[in-house]
Each structure stands twice: as C-alpha cells, then as structure tokens.
C-alpha cells in the first residue's frame, strides 16, 4: 500500500519557512480551513472550496515544502503564535502517541472555540482533569468494542429513521438526509423523548456558530446555560438503551461534568453525517465497489447489529479522502527535541491530515476509492491515516461512529440503489481533493 519512504538527511536546526512560504501556508491551508467553518460548516463556503479544489492545492503546497525544507517539523513565521507544521509520518505518530504530555490537545485555538459550548469538555481539559473525563467518555461510548453494548436500541432508531427517509422518495437530498440524521442522533443519545426536541439542536447550532469565530465572538452565556441544563436534565432521567443511560452508569467524580462531555457527542455526530453521505456518493458512483458492498450484505438481517466490515471500510475511505477533522492540533507543554531541532514550549503543532491521506508521492491509491486500504485498520493508522486521530486521545467514539454510519448506509443501500446525480466522482479520474457534501443528490432506484 505504502511506497518505500525517501531517506532524508538529518538537519541540525529546526527548519524555518520563509515569510513568503508562511504566507502561502496561511493562504492555502489556514484560510480555507477557517473559511468553511471549523466548528459548523458554512455550506456556501464549502461549495466554493470544492470549486477551487482547496485541499488539493493545500496538499501540493505541503509536499513542495517537505521537498524544500526536509521532514521538519517546519517552523512557520506566524505573528503572535509559535507554530510548526508536521510533515513526517513518524512525527505524526510520535506526537499522537505522546499526548497529552508533552503534546496537549487543549491548544489555545481549541479552547477558544470549544469553550463556547463545552468549557469542561475532555478535549480542552487540563492534564489533571483529562484522565477521569476521558474514562467517562470511553465507558459511555464503549470505546474498545466494535459494536456498542447498547447497539440494539440504536439499530431500532436507525432503522426507523431510514424507513422514514426512504418512504415514497425517488430522489435523496441533503436536507432530507440531515433532518432524519439529527432525529436519529437525538434518539441514540437521549432516547425517544428528545426525537423532536429541535430546541436542543438549535441551541447547539447557535453556540457552534459563535464557536466558529473562537476568540472573536462573545460567549452566548444564556444559550449555553439553557443547553447544558437541558442536557443535564436528560442525563438525570436517562431513557433505557440511550447513550445517556450508559453515561449515567459511567464512572464520575464531582469534576467530570458529564453535561459538558455530551455537547461534543452531539456536535461530532455532524461529522458522521457528512462521512456517511459522502460514502454513499462513492458507492453511488463506483460500480465495482458498490457490487462488493452489496454482496457483503447478502443474507444479513440488518435489523440486528453486525460488524459490516465492507461498509465500515467504505466510511473509512470517505473519511480518508475527505477527513472531517483535517487539522489535528497539539500544543507543547514543554520544550521537546526532534531530530531537526528543539520545538519550544507553548508551540502549536499542526497535523494536516490530507497531506498523509492524499500523499500521492507515497500512496499509490491516494486519489482513488479503495476500501481495501482498510483491510488492516491498525496498519492503515500507522501510515498514518488518521481521520479519528490516534493514540491516547483518539476519538473515543471511533467504533460507535463507524458502526452507526455503516449500518445507515447498509440499510439505504440494501433497500434501494442510490446513484449520484452528477459526475463529480468519475472513477476514471482522480477524486477531487474537496467534496461539498451539501449539494450531493441521488436517484433512488430498485436493485
Ligand atoms: C465521523 C465522525 C467523527 C470523526 C471523524 C471524529 C474524529 C475525531 C478526532 C480527529 C478527534 C481528535 C481531535 C483532536 O485531537 O483535536 C476526536 C475526538 C473526540 N471525539 Fe470524535 N469524531 C467523530 C465523531 C464523534 C462522535 C459521534 C462522538 C461522540 C458520540 C465523538 C467523541 C469524541 C470525543 C469525546 C473526543 C475527545 C477525545 C479526547 O480528547 O480524549 N466523536 N474525534
């Protein structure tokens, strides 16, 4: 899968990008990330980013800088912030493995954004508070199991919403998918009582829109208090089978603040909706892979939980090709030595996942839809293909998300045949670096 790595000779000091190259990184990597919205996507900007194929240009620039400056990490000349770009697979692994010390998840930028809706969330917690909050998340989300112990109830909600989605429809569009998706998520997280509680989703959206502006937007304290109180209420009266029930049973101390952990779940289920929708687009445009996927479902009763390896790999491919967390950020808690030189304390490290996921200098199938790439998930993560990050702060819902998304697309796919209604994903061409999910449409026909 991975071509042999070029050997780079060791350098003595951390390479520094020129002012011009730093400006190019800001223009081609930083601004497009901010423009499309880090916490909630702006559909018009996402569309624009697809039109200019923003991620392809970003990857090409980083490949060029890697050639020019070596394996890095590459120090940028940013005003007011020490920042380095991570360019080598080995460095990605080291940084993710050595989280949270000395590479912390709670960077200044993340704290500014996420504090708008989850100031005590695990991702932005201090080294002292992080372990118990992580434990809480892992227990409620059943991190280590491919199928969550509450999957039976989830499958009920999934099937019900997919049935409603497909009823009397010959064309599938994003607004329909998204509406049923949000309903399904509320049912999975809190149970039937919140299926129609759109206030919760609306409050989240308002807070996330503010979070897109991080430091620049004042905190909407009243909305935040209302949302956290609503979540607290649901967690105190958990419905059997919901994630809230597993949260209620998870280990807690007075500083766990479960109501601050759950907003991350609601927020991150959005990413799962884009990932599954784009996976559907891949299957709706690639005959061979669609045939393999359909065959993998033969004889399965999808009203029961199954591991669905082939569909899982299709969702992972969707996330490799178009990662929903393209920028993984860490911050050094002390001075750290790399072969290239020392990275000072309080430096932000940017891992731009598409550089590794779409690195056509090292990956033969960089721009093709190749679910086989995920036959050995552990090896794929080591390359590194890191849509869910890796190491001690890996997404604790990785398995849960992959199970829910693969079940949703399996159900859709087994009922009807979705065909993508445009030629954006032509299998004979390299796949685009950026794909706007909101404008995808499908024709639904019988198999
Ligand atoms: C396709 C869907 C998803 C993707 C691609 C994804 C990816 C990620 C990534 C890359 C991180 C690490 C972020 C960082 O280090 O800055 C992360 C963290 C996290 N994710 Fe997910 N996620 C998804 C869905 C979910 C869902 C649905 C939940 C909960 C139900 C969830 C819960 C979390 C939590 C709690 C963290 C923080 C972990 C920590 O700091 O220890 N994620 N996720």
Boltz pocket constraint, residues with backbone or C-beta under 6 A from the ligand:
constraints:
  - pocket:
      binder: B
      contacts: [[A, 105], [A, 122], [A, 123], [A, 124], [A, 134], [A, 137], [A, 141], [A, 261], [A, 264], [A, 265], [A, 266], [A, 268], [A, 269], [A, 271], [A, 272], [A, 273], [A, 275], [A, 319], [A, 324], [A, 325], [A, 327], [A, 328], [A, 329], [A, 386], [A, 387], [A, 388], [A, 389], [A, 392], [A, 393], [A, 394], [A, 395], [A, 396], [A, 397], [A, 398], [A, 400], [A, 401]]
      max_distance: 6.0
